[in-house]
Amino acid sequence: MADTNHFFSSYLPEKIAAQPDLQTMGAIFQFDIKDAGTWTLRLTGPEGSGVSEGPAENPSCVITTDKATWEGILDNPSKAMQAFMMGKLKASNIGLATKLQQILG
C-alpha cells in the first residue's frame, strides 16, 4: 500500500524534477488529508515549483480526503473518480483536479 508521507516527501518532488513540463501547469494545489496532514504542491514554473508540508496561502485547488482514500488512489489512480462520486474526495476546482491525473498516473 502506498504511503502518503513518502509520496509527498520523495516520490512527488522527484517526479516533478524529472518532468519539467509538469512545473509549468501554473497552479498551486493544497492537499488536506485527514489523519495524514496538509501539503502544498506548487507548479508555477521552474523557479517556483515544489512540494512543501503545510497549507498554501492562495491555493488554486484544494483536495480534501482521508488517508485511507488517498492511499487507495495512490495505489490505483483510476479510483479517484469513484471516490469523488462517493463524496470521499473533494476538490475546490474540478478542472484543475482533473489535471492531477498527469501527476498521479
N, C-alpha and C positions, 0 to 999 in steps of 0.2 A: 504494500500500500504506500502511496505517495506521502511525503512529509511536508507539511506547509512551511515550516521554518527552512528546510533545505531548499524548497522551491524558490522562496524569496531571497535567501541569503547566497545561494550558489547557482542553481540552475538558471534562473531568470537573468541575473546580471551577465552570466557567461553567454547566454543566447543572444542578448542584446548586443554585446560586444562583438560577437561573431557575425551578426547580421545587421550591418549599419542601416539598411533600408528600413528596419523597424524603428530606428531612432527618429525618423522624420514624420511620424504619424501626427505630430502636433497636438498631443493630448496628454492629460495628466489623469491617471487612474488611481483611485483610492479603494483599497480592499479592506472592508470591515468584516473580519471573520471571527464570529463568536467563539470563545474558548481558545483562540489562537493569536489574536492581535490585529493590529492595523498596519498596513503597508502602503507606500506610495510608489507608483511606477510613473516616472516622467519620460515621455517620448517627445521631447521638444527640440531635437537636433543634437548633433554630436557633442556639443559642449554641455548641454543641459540634461542629457538622458541618464537614467539610472534608477536604482531601487533603493528605498530607504524605509526604515521602520518608523511608524508614526503616521499621523494624518497629514494630508496636503492642505495648503492654505486655500486654494481655489481649484478643487478638482473638476475636471471636465466630465467625469463619470465616476460614480460611487457604486461599487459592487458590494452587496451585503449578503452574507450566508453564514452557515455554521461550519465548524471544522470538518465534520464527517461528510457533509455535502461537498465542500470544497475539495477534499482529498479524493472523493469519488470522481469528481470532474477532472482532477489532475491525472487520475488513472485512466479515465476514458472521457476525453473532451466531448464526445457526442452526447454525454449525459447532461450537458449544460442546458440544452433546450427543455429536456424533461423536467429538470429541477426548476427552471424558470416557470414552466407551465403549472407546476405544482405549488408555486409560491415559496419554494425553498431557496431560490436565488433571485435577488432583486438587483436592478440596475437603474440608475437615475437617468441614463442616456442610452436608450436601446441601440441606436445607430452606432455609437462608439463601442458598446459592449459586443456587438457582433464582430468587430474588428479584432477582438481578443482571440478569436479562433486562430489567427495567424501566429499568435504567441504561444497559445496552449497546444496547438496541433503539431 
